[in-house]
């Protein structure tokens, strides 16, 4: 089970690395709000996954719920970048699929007692 927990950390870390160049391509007039919101959620996601890896029981469940919330927020922010035409549909589809993969892993992890 430890490998699976480490895999979800690696996936979220890779997702963070993927987001950063995209944030830099958001027009400067929107980067301070939209870009900052994305960066904050991505960093929070990676840190929360890291913390949850070392916990058990109710404490871990609380952090797993925070991870789920952060993923939902990132989905909204990514969709917003696509709808504002800051990202291509191809970039959006790739990012959304990666977040869906993390969400599937998270659901499996949450089932483990």
DATA-V514851 format. One record per backbone hydrogen bond with DSSP energy under -0.5 kcal/mol. NH is the residue of the N-H (numbers start at 0). CO is the residue of the C=O. E is the energy in kcal/mol with one decimal. If there is no record, write none. Layout:
# DATA-V514851
nh=[NH NH]
co=[CO CO]
e=[E E]
This chain:
# DATA-V514851
nh=[4 5 6 7 8 9 10 11 12 13 14 15 16 17 18 19 20 21 22 23 24 24 25 29 30 31 32 33 34 35 36 37 38 39 40 41 42 43 44 45 46 47 48 49 50 51 52 53 53 54 58 59 60 61 62 63 64 65 66 67 68 69 70 71 72 73 74 75 76 77 78 79 80 81 82 83 84 85 86 91 92 93 94 95 96 97 98 99 100 101 102 103 104 105 106 107 108 109 110 111 111]
co=[0 1 2 3 4 5 6 7 8 9 10 11 12 13 14 15 16 17 18 19 20 21 22 26 26 27 29 29 29 30 32 33 34 35 36 37 38 39 40 41 42 43 44 45 46 47 48 49 50 51 55 55 56 57 58 59 60 61 62 63 64 65 66 67 68 69 70 71 72 73 74 75 76 77 78 79 81 80 80 87 88 89 90 91 92 93 94 95 96 97 98 99 100 101 102 103 104 105 106 107 108]
e=[-1.9 -2.4 -2.2 -2.0 -1.7 -2.5 -2.6 -2.2 -2.5 -2.7 -2.1 -2.1 -2.2 -2.0 -2.1 -1.6 -0.7 -0.8 -2.4 -1.8 -0.6 -0.9 -1.5 -2.3 -1.4 -0.8 -0.5 -1.9 -1.1 -1.4 -2.1 -2.2 -2.6 -2.7 -2.1 -2.7 -2.4 -2.4 -2.5 -2.1 -2.4 -2.6 -2.4 -2.1 -2.4 -2.8 -1.8 -0.7 -1.2 -1.2 -0.8 -0.7 -2.1 -2.2 -1.8 -2.6 -1.9 -1.7 -2.3 -2.2 -2.3 -2.6 -2.4 -2.2 -2.4 -2.6 -2.2 -1.9 -2.5 -2.8 -2.4 -2.3 -2.0 -1.8 -2.9 -2.2 -1.7 -2.9 -1.2 -2.5 -2.8 -2.2 -2.6 -2.9 -2.2 -2.0 -2.1 -2.3 -2.1 -2.0 -2.4 -2.3 -2.1 -2.6 -2.6 -2.0 -2.4 -2.7 -1.1 -0.7 -0.9]
